[in-house]
């Protein structure tokens, strides 16, 4: 190692210190039971997260809570199946697209209300487009906003965990950092 063979908390040398403490923080679990149970549980956790998002405007829950649960399901998969497999399923590009798409849904609904001549996020005005009564338009409008919030929270939560667990550097990114073996 460039620093006497003893990795520090942050030495700046990712090539020889392998991320932060000498080992990658996320690796594939050797326990077949853990991997199997997580593979079975993740879809049910995601269905529950969608339930929390969809019923958040009628009962406790909503976009933020459902997004956290959805993000936690992806993090569980990442922890049990390893970084490489998780990167195949949820790349950084997908995470960026999801967070942007959720924000677009949220702001798009608000801007649509403005275009229709009402206040930002005044969902009652959406009744002219949706051909429903204003009370139903408000319910559908908040549902759309909750979906947007849920998507964004899920993507940001996954991104934060991903960045913390890898030290912000992915294995294929090391060549682009200008780190030499000297």
Residue, then its C-alpha position, 0 to 999 in steps of 0.5 A: x500500500x502507498x501508506x505503509x500497508x495499513x489502510x486508514x479510514x480515508x487514505x485516498x488510495x482506493x486501489x491498494x486499500x480497496x475502498x475504505x477499510x481494506x475490504x469491499x463493504x458489500x460482497x456476495x453473501x455466502x449464506x444460501x439461506x439469507x440469499x434465498x429468504x431475501x429473494x423471496x421477501x423482496x417482491x412482497x416488500x415491494x408490493x407492500x411499498x406500492x400499497x403504502x404509496x397508493x393508499x397514502x392519501x386515504x390512510x397512514x402512509x404515502x409517497x415518502x414512507x412507501x419510497x423508503x420501504x421500496x428503497x429498503x427492498x433494493x438495499x436488502x437485495x444489494x446487501x444479500x446479493x452483492x454489488x455487482x448483481x445489484x449494479x446489473x439490476x439498478x445501475x447509476x443511470x437507472x437511479x438517476x432516471x428514476x429520481x428525475x422521473x419522480x420529480x418530473x411527475x410531481x412538478x408536472x402535475x403542479x405545472x399542469x394545474x398552473x396551466x389550467x389557471x389554478x394554483x400550483x398543486x390545486x388538483x381540483x382544476x384537473x377535473x376539466x382534463x380528467x372528466x371527473x368531479x373535482x373531489x375525484x380529481x383531487x384524489x387522483x392528483x394527490x395519488x400522482x404526486x405520491x407516486x412521484x415522491x415515492x419513486x424519487x425517495x426510493x432512487x435517492x435512498x438507494x443512491x445514498x446507500x450505494x455511495x456510502x457503501x462503495x466510498x463513492x468509487x466503483x471498481x471500474x471507475x478506479x482507472x479514471x481517477x488517475x491513481x497509479x500503482x507506484 
